[in-house]
Amino acid sequence: MASRSDIIERFILDTLAEKTFIELSRNDLAKFFSCAPSQINYVLNTRFTINNGYVIESVRGGAGFIKLTKLTDSKTNLKNLLTLCSHSLNVIEGEQMLDNLLKRNLISITENKLLKRAISTKALNNPLNMGEMLRANILKEIIIEVMKRS
């Protein structure tokens, strides 16, 4: 049986399927799914990240809403990913970026697997504990190369 978070994610993905963006009311979604608004926040913040190809804009106030945009232009998405590589990345963030490139057919399955090994904690284990910074630099160079190809 799917979790409530999975069901909310599926609903949002189905709503977004034929569009580049949707506007959602966090409170209306919470009422619809009989859950707290924080459950909606959790789904949005963990499953609709820029690493996964989405941008979330939140407008607060009386008629507050969330605008969820699917990044369709691969170069725009790559520029956003490149920005995220400015300092340091943990393994999960790095793997999400690589999965995003794979999903957009910008790298192959084999390249995805090889690059995941290259940015793994084991591969970047070093005495100076600079693995996250190295990972960011590696992914930055990968994204620059992919941008040249697309």
N, C-alpha and C positions, 0 to 999 in steps of 0.2 A: 504494500500500500504506500502511495506517495505521501510525503510529508506535506504539511500545510505550506511550507516555503516552496516546495516543488510545484504545488498547485498554483500558488500565486505567480511564480515565475512563468509557468506555462500560459496562464491567462494573459499576462503582460506580453509575452512573446507572440501569442496568437493575435492580440490586439494590434501589435506593431508590425505584423507580418507583411502587409501590403503598403505600409507607410514608412516614411523616413523619421517621423517623430509622432509622439502622442502626448497629450496633456492628461495628467491623472490627478485626482484628489486623494490624498493620503487617507483622509477621514472617510471618504466614500468607499474606498477599497477596503478599509478596515471594517466598516459596517457590512459590506457585501460578504466578506470572508469570516465575519464574526471573530475578529481578532483585534488586538491592540494596534494602534498606528505604528508602534515600534517594530512590530513584525513586518510591516510593509517597508519600513526603513531598513531593516536587516536584509530583506530580499534585494532591495535596490542597491544597497551599499556593498553587498557581497557578490551579486550575480550580474549587475549591470554597471560594471566599472569601465573606465577608459581602456584598461588592459583587455577587456572583453569586447571592445568596440562600441561603447555607449558613452554618452555624455548626459549627465543629469543636472538640470538647473532647477532650483527651488525658489518659488515666490511665496513669501509669507504674507500674512494679513488676512482680512475678512474672506476674500475669495482665493486664498492661497492654493497653489497647485504645483505639481511637479511636471516639468517638461523633460521627457526622455527622448533623446535623439540617437538614432542608429547611424554610426559613421559609415557612409557608403563610399566616399572618395578615399581610396587607399592611401593617397599621398597625404591627405589631411590627417588621417588616422596615424600614419607613420610619423608625421611631424609631432603629433601629440605624444606618441610613444617615445620619440626621441627626447622630448622635454622631460619625461619621467626618468630618463637615464642620466640626469644631470649630476646626481650625487651617489646614491647607493640603492641597491635592490636586494631583497631577500630572494631565496630560491623560488618561492611560490609566485612572487611578482614576475620574476624572470620567465618562469615556465608559462605563466598566463600570456605574456607577450609573445612567446614563441608559438603558443597554441593559436593566438589571434592571427599571426602571420600565416600559419598553416591553414586555418579556416578560410582565409582570404586567397588561398592558392598562391601566396607569394614565396613560400618555401615548400619543399617536398616533405613527405613523411620521414624519409631517411634523414634529410637535413634537420628536421625538428628533433629527432631522436639524438643525433650526433651533437647538436647544439645544447640540448638539455644536459647531456653528459659533460660538455665543456663548461657549463656554468654551475654544475652540481657543487654541493658543499665539499664533497670528497676531492674534486678536481681543484677547487680554489682554497683548500686548506693551506695556510701559510703561517709562519711564526709571527707575523705582524698583525694578524687578524684583520686583514684588509679584503676579505673575500667579497663583501657586499659592494665595495667600491670597484673592485676588479670586475665583478659581474656586471655592474652598470656600464663600465667602459667597454667590455666585450659586446654587450647588447647594443650599445650605441654604434659601434663599428658595424655590426651586423645590419642594423636598421639603415644606416647610411648606404651600405652596399645594396640592400634590397630597394632602396629609393632610386638608386641609379638604374636598376633593372626595370622598374615599373613605369 
